Amino acid sequence: MAVKQRKGKKSKSVTATDSKEKDYNADKNKGNAKPTKNKKHNRKSGMKVSFAKMLLIMTGFLSLVGSVLYYYYSKYGITILLGHGARDFKWTPYEWRNFIDENEKTVLLIGGPHRSGTTILWEAIKAHPEIVGFGSRFETGVDYSEGVLFQEVYPRFGVGLEFKKNFGAPNRAKGEEDEKMDGLGRYALLPDVHWTKENKKELLQDPLTLSKLLNRFAPFWDKSKTFESDGLKKAKVWVEKSPQNGVLSTFLEGIYNMPVKEDGSVDLTAGKPTRSATKFLYMTRHPIANVYAIDKFVKEAMGGYIDFEILLRNYIQLHKYMKIDEKNLDSPAMFAYLEDFTSNPPKVLKEVFGFLDVSTNDEIISGILESVGEVRSNPNRKYIKKWCEEGIKEHGYLLDKYRDDLEALDLGYDLDVCK
């Protein structure tokens, strides 16, 4: 019995010690325990957090993209997404020739220096009940609704791309360096900028040149505020305004009057058409005011700089091309002056509408001017003031240098404005 009791006590003692050691070791090794269900739960929680962060980032990115797209959509309409070609007509060259001739349509093409008033005069002309023009920027998808910016037949000469080129390079370019660059305020100085019937004959012998251009412009003439739909048929005159038309005139005359035969080919033996489908209106402005206006626009809207002499030479060369084309055109052409239009809008509109053979009714003209809004009188005043106070000191020698060229343009402007 005694032996059994000792064994029993010994056994009981060992068991208690072992139990304590087990508890101690268990507590000690808790932190080193292998992954269990709890760690798997933590991993899942981490994955949920990562997914939430990624979703938040994606939502922010898509919101940013959406905001940018909405900004451009609010300015340029659905065209910013679909492109201009999505709305092209599918007419053949002969269908266009026949439609224009059978319905005796006239295409008025407006050109001239940028910042010379082409836009405000165009706005007034296209408001006439017998005339249709392109709609707003939202409807056409391009700034100032200028056709040259969304067609693919002739070049835009870098106009409209200046901000992209000037971004990050604000240094003023001068002399020959500036002459070699295209864009607003200097493109007329480029070689081969003057497109004519003679130097672009191959394009005028291709009937697709006619249909490609008109199929692009057609949907923007066909739907308008004045006619709602079917503007091509209802309007007597279709008007297109692009300043670069000033260096493209005889070429454009060749396109719109292209003698396309019923078999789709161009009649290369055809002479001067009995009735021209085109008329041209050249806009102009006093050279000092025009140069300053372009200089201001280039600096403020495009982030660039153009030397004053380059701007003046560009003005001269552009007008030389317009004067040359005016003489070589088979189509009627006229010059309009911004100064005349702003001082007496009804008088100039009556002259223009008479030139286009549409109604010159005073009530119609009054309604047009009311719809266009205020025409600011004497827009040159601030630029002439700037010239007389500071410009003549810095650039006066240029007026003397190019005086003969300016007077040879026979525009009738007085160059000595500081008397």
C-alpha positions in Angstrom: 0.0 0.0 0.0 2.8 2.4 1.0 4.5 1.9 -2.4 1.3 2.4 -4.2 0.6 5.7 -2.3 4.1 7.1 -3.1 3.6 6.2 -6.7 0.3 7.8 -6.7 1.6 11.1 -5.0 4.5 11.1 -7.4 2.3 10.6 -10.3 0.0 13.4 -9.2 2.9 15.8 -8.6 4.4 15.2 -12.1 1.0 15.7 -13.7 0.5 19.1 -12.1 4.0 20.3 -13.2 3.4 19.1 -16.7 0.1 20.9 -16.8 1.8 24.2 -15.7 4.5 23.8 -18.3 2.0 23.1 -21.0 0.1 26.3 -20.1 3.3 28.3 -20.0 4.5 26.9 -23.3 1.1 27.5 -24.9 1.2 31.1 -23.8 4.8 31.5 -24.9 4.2 30.1 -28.3 0.9 31.9 -29.0 2.6 34.5 -31.1 4.5 31.9 -33.1 1.4 29.9 -33.8 0.9 28.9 -37.5 -1.8 30.7 -39.6 -5.3 29.7 -38.7 -8.8 30.7 -39.7 -8.2 34.2 -38.2 -5.3 35.0 -40.6 -7.3 33.8 -43.6 -10.0 36.2 -42.5 -7.4 39.1 -42.2 -6.2 38.3 -45.7 -9.7 38.5 -47.1 -10.2 41.8 -45.3 -7.0 43.2 -46.9 -8.2 42.1 -50.3 -11.5 43.9 -49.8 -9.6 47.1 -48.8 -7.3 46.9 -51.8 -10.2 46.3 -54.2 -12.0 49.3 -52.6 -9.0 51.5 -53.1 -8.6 50.3 -56.7 -12.3 51.0 -57.3 -12.0 54.5 -55.8 -9.0 55.2 -58.1 -10.8 53.9 -61.2 -13.9 56.0 -60.3 -11.8 59.1 -59.9 -10.0 58.5 -63.2 -13.3 57.8 -65.1 -14.8 60.9 -63.5 -11.8 63.0 -64.7 -12.1 61.6 -68.2 -15.8 62.1 -68.2 -15.4 65.7 -67.1 -12.9 66.4 -69.9 -15.1 64.8 -72.5 -18.1 66.7 -71.3 -16.1 69.9 -71.4 -15.2 69.3 -75.1 -18.6 68.0 -75.9 -20.2 71.2 -74.5 -18.0 73.2 -76.8 -17.8 71.1 -79.9 -20.8 68.8 -79.8 -21.1 65.2 -80.8 -18.6 65.7 -83.6 -15.8 65.5 -81.0 -16.8 61.8 -80.5 -18.0 60.8 -84.0 -15.8 62.9 -86.2 -17.0 65.0 -89.2 -17.0 62.1 -91.7 -19.8 60.3 -89.9 -22.3 62.8 -91.3 -21.0 63.0 -94.9 -23.4 62.9 -97.8 -22.9 60.1 -100.4 -23.7 62.1 -103.6 -21.7 61.5 -106.7 -19.9 64.3 -108.5 -22.5 64.5 -111.2 -25.3 64.6 -108.7 -23.8 67.7 -107.2 -23.1 69.3 -110.6 -26.7 68.7 -111.7 -28.2 69.8 -108.4 -26.3 73.1 -108.3 -26.9 74.0 -111.9 -30.6 72.9 -112.1 -31.5 74.8 -109.0 -29.2 77.8 -109.8 -27.5 77.7 -106.4 -24.7 80.2 -105.5 -21.8 79.5 -103.2 -20.5 82.6 -101.5 -16.9 82.2 -100.3 -15.7 84.7 -97.7 -12.0 85.3 -97.1 -9.5 87.8 -95.8 -7.1 88.4 -92.9 -7.9 86.9 -89.5 -9.3 89.4 -87.1 -10.6 91.6 -89.9 -14.4 91.0 -89.3 -15.0 87.9 -91.4 -17.0 86.3 -88.7 -19.3 89.1 -87.7 -20.1 89.8 -91.4 -20.7 86.1 -92.0 -23.1 85.9 -89.0 -25.1 88.7 -90.5 -25.1 87.3 -94.1 -26.2 83.8 -93.1 -29.1 85.3 -91.1 -30.8 86.3 -94.3 -33.9 84.2 -95.1 -32.6 83.2 -98.5 -29.1 82.3 -97.4 -27.8 79.3 -95.4 -24.5 79.0 -93.5 -22.9 76.6 -91.1 -24.2 76.6 -87.6 -22.4 77.3 -84.3 -19.2 75.8 -83.0 -21.3 73.2 -81.1 -22.9 72.2 -84.4 -19.9 72.1 -86.6 -17.3 71.0 -84.1 -14.7 73.6 -85.0 -13.9 77.1 -83.8 -15.7 79.9 -85.6 -17.4 77.3 -87.8 -14.8 77.7 -90.6 -15.1 75.1 -93.3 -11.3 75.0 -93.9 -10.9 73.4 -90.5 -13.0 70.3 -91.1 -12.6 69.5 -94.8 -9.9 67.3 -96.3 -9.4 68.7 -99.8 -7.0 71.6 -99.3 -4.7 72.6 -96.4 -5.5 74.8 -93.4 -1.9 76.1 -93.4 -1.4 75.4 -89.7 -4.3 77.7 -88.6 -5.9 76.3 -85.5 -2.9 74.3 -84.4 -0.9 77.2 -83.0 -1.5 76.6 -79.3 -0.1 73.0 -79.6 3.0 74.4 -81.3 3.5 77.3 -79.0 2.9 75.4 -75.8 6.1 75.4 -73.8 7.9 77.6 -76.3 7.0 81.2 -75.6 10.1 82.8 -77.1 9.5 85.4 -79.7 10.6 84.2 -83.2 12.0 86.7 -85.6 12.9 87.1 -89.2 13.5 84.0 -91.4 12.8 81.7 -88.5 9.3 83.1 -88.2 8.8 83.1 -92.0 9.2 79.4 -92.2 6.4 78.7 -89.8 2.7 78.4 -90.7 -0.4 79.4 -88.8 -2.4 82.5 -88.2 -0.6 85.8 -88.9 2.2 84.3 -91.1 0.9 81.6 -93.3 0.7 83.9 -96.4 4.5 84.1 -96.4 4.8 80.3 -96.9 6.0 79.1 -100.3 3.2 77.4 -102.4 0.5 78.9 -100.2 -1.3 80.4 -103.2 -3.5 77.7 -104.7 -4.8 78.4 -108.2 -6.5 76.7 -111.1 -3.1 76.4 -112.8 -0.9 75.1 -110.1 -3.5 72.6 -108.7 -4.8 71.4 -112.1 -4.6 67.7 -111.2 -7.1 68.2 -108.4 -9.5 70.0 -110.6 -9.4 67.2 -113.1 -10.5 64.7 -110.5 -14.3 64.7 -110.1 -14.0 63.3 -106.6 -12.5 66.6 -105.4 -15.9 68.2 -105.9 -17.9 65.4 -104.2 -15.5 65.0 -101.4 -15.7 68.7 -100.5 -19.5 69.1 -100.9 -20.4 65.8 -99.2 -18.5 67.1 -96.1 -20.1 70.6 -96.1 -23.6 69.5 -97.1 -24.9 68.3 -93.8 -23.9 71.6 -92.1 -25.7 73.6 -94.8 -28.7 71.3 -94.9 -29.7 71.7 -91.3 -29.9 75.2 -89.9 -31.9 77.5 -87.6 -33.4 79.3 -90.5 -34.5 76.3 -92.6 -34.4 73.6 -89.9 -33.8 70.9 -92.5 -33.5 70.8 -96.3 -31.5 74.0 -96.3 -29.6 72.9 -99.4 -32.8 73.0 -101.5 -34.6 75.9 -99.8 -31.7 78.4 -99.7 -30.7 80.4 -102.7 -27.2 81.0 -101.5 -24.8 78.7 -99.5 -22.1 80.7 -97.6 -18.8 79.4 -96.4 -16.4 81.5 -94.4 -12.7 80.8 -93.9 -10.0 83.5 -93.9 -7.7 81.2 -95.9 -10.2 81.5 -98.8 -8.2 84.6 -99.6 -5.3 82.5 -101.0 -7.5 79.7 -102.5 -10.0 81.7 -104.6 -9.4 80.6 -108.1 -8.8 77.0 -107.0 -12.1 77.1 -105.1 -13.8 78.6 -108.1 -12.5 75.6 -110.1 -13.9 73.1 -107.7 -17.5 74.5 -107.4 -17.7 75.1 -111.1 -16.1 71.8 -112.1 -17.7 70.6 -115.4 -18.6 67.1 -114.5 -20.4 65.0 -117.2 -23.1 62.5 -116.7 -20.7 59.6 -116.9 -18.8 61.1 -113.9 -15.8 62.4 -115.8 -14.6 66.0 -116.0 -15.0 67.7 -119.4 -11.5 69.0 -120.0 -12.6 70.9 -123.1 -15.2 73.0 -121.3 -14.6 76.7 -121.3 -15.9 79.4 -119.1 -19.3 78.4 -117.6 -22.3 80.4 -118.8 -23.3 80.9 -115.1 -20.8 80.8 -112.3 -21.9 79.0 -109.2 -19.5 81.0 -107.0 -19.2 84.6 -105.7 -16.3 85.9 -103.6 -16.3 88.4 -100.7 -13.0 89.7 -99.4 -13.0 91.3 -96.0 -10.3 93.8 -95.0 -9.3 96.1 -92.2 -6.7 98.9 -91.6 -3.3 97.3 -91.5 -2.2 98.8 -88.2 -5.4 97.7 -86.4 -5.3 94.3 -88.1 -1.7 93.7 -87.1 -2.3 94.7 -83.5 -5.5 92.6 -83.3 -3.7 89.5 -84.5 -0.8 90.1 -82.2 -3.2 90.4 -79.2 -5.1 87.2 -80.2 -1.9 85.2 -80.7 -0.5 86.2 -77.3 -3.7 85.8 -75.3 -5.5 82.9 -77.0 -2.6 80.8 -78.4 0.3 81.4 -76.1 2.7 82.6 -78.8 4.5 85.6 -80.2 5.0 86.8 -83.8 7.3 89.6 -84.8 5.5 92.8 -85.8 7.2 92.9 -89.1 6.2 89.4 -90.0 2.6 90.3 -89.2 2.8 93.3 -91.4 4.4 91.4 -94.3 1.8 88.7 -94.0 -1.0 91.3 -94.3 0.6 92.7 -97.4 1.2 89.3 -99.1 -2.3 88.1 -98.3 -3.8 91.2 -99.9 -1.6 90.8 -102.9 -3.0 87.3 -103.4 -6.5 88.5 -103.0 -6.0 91.3 -105.5 -4.4 88.9 -108.0 -7.3 86.4 -107.7 -9.9 89.1 -107.9 -8.6 90.0 -111.4 -8.3 86.3 -112.5 -11.6 85.1 -111.3 -14.5 84.4 -113.7 -16.8 84.8 -110.8 -18.1 88.1 -109.3 -16.1 89.4 -106.4 -16.3 92.4 -104.0 -14.3 93.9 -101.1 -15.9 94.8 -97.8 -14.3 97.0 -95.1 -14.7 96.3 -91.4 -14.7 100.1 -90.8 -17.6 100.6 -93.2 -19.6 97.7 -91.7 -19.2 98.8 -88.1 -20.0 102.4 -88.8 -23.1 101.7 -91.0 -24.1 98.0 -90.9 -27.4 98.4 -92.9 -25.6 100.1 -95.8 -23.0 97.4 -96.1 -25.5 94.6 -95.8 -27.7 96.1 -98.5 -24.7 96.2 -100.8 -23.7 92.6 -100.0 -27.3 91.3 -100.4 -27.6 93.2 -103.7 -24.3 91.6 -104.8 -25.9 88.2 -104.0 -29.2 88.9 -105.8 -31.3 88.3 -102.7 -33.8 90.7 -101.0 -32.5 94.0 -99.7 -35.7 94.8 -97.9 -35.1 97.2 -95.0 -37.2 95.2 -92.6 -35.2 92.0 -93.3 -31.9 93.9 -92.7 -33.3 95.4 -89.5 -34.3 91.9 -88.3 -30.9 90.5 -89.2 -29.1 93.2 -87.2 -31.4 92.6 -84.2 -30.6 88.9 -84.3 -26.9 89.4 -84.6 -26.8 91.8 -81.7 -24.7 94.9 -81.2 -22.1 95.7 -83.8 -19.4 97.6 -81.9 -18.5 100.8 -83.7 -15.0 101.9 -84.3 -13.2 98.7 -83.2 -9.9 100.2 -84.5 -9.9 103.1 -81.9 -7.9 101.3 -79.2 -5.3 100.0 -81.6 -4.8 103.3 -83.3 -4.4 104.9 -79.9 -1.8 102.3 -78.9 0.1 102.9 -82.2 0.2 106.7 -81.7 1.2 106.5 -78.0 3.9 103.8 -78.2 3.8 101.7 -81.4 5.0 104.3 -83.8 8.2 104.8 -81.7 9.1 101.1 -81.9 7.7 100.1 -85.3 7.2 103.4 -87.2 10.2 102.7 -89.4 8.3 99.6 -90.7 5.5 101.7 -92.0 8.0 103.7 -94.0 9.8 100.6 -95.2 6.6 99.0 -96.5 4.6 102.1 -97.4 4.9 101.6 -101.2 3.7 98.0 -100.9 0.7 99.0 -98.7 -0.3 101.9 -101.0 0.1 99.6 -104.1 -2.7 97.4 -102.6 -5.0 100.3 -103.4 -7.2 99.8 -100.3 -7.6 103.5 -99.6 -6.4 103.5 -96.1 -4.6 106.5 -94.6 -1.4 105.3 -93.1 -0.6 108.5 -91.2 -3.2 108.0 -88.5 -1.5 110.1 -85.8 -1.9 113.5 -87.4 
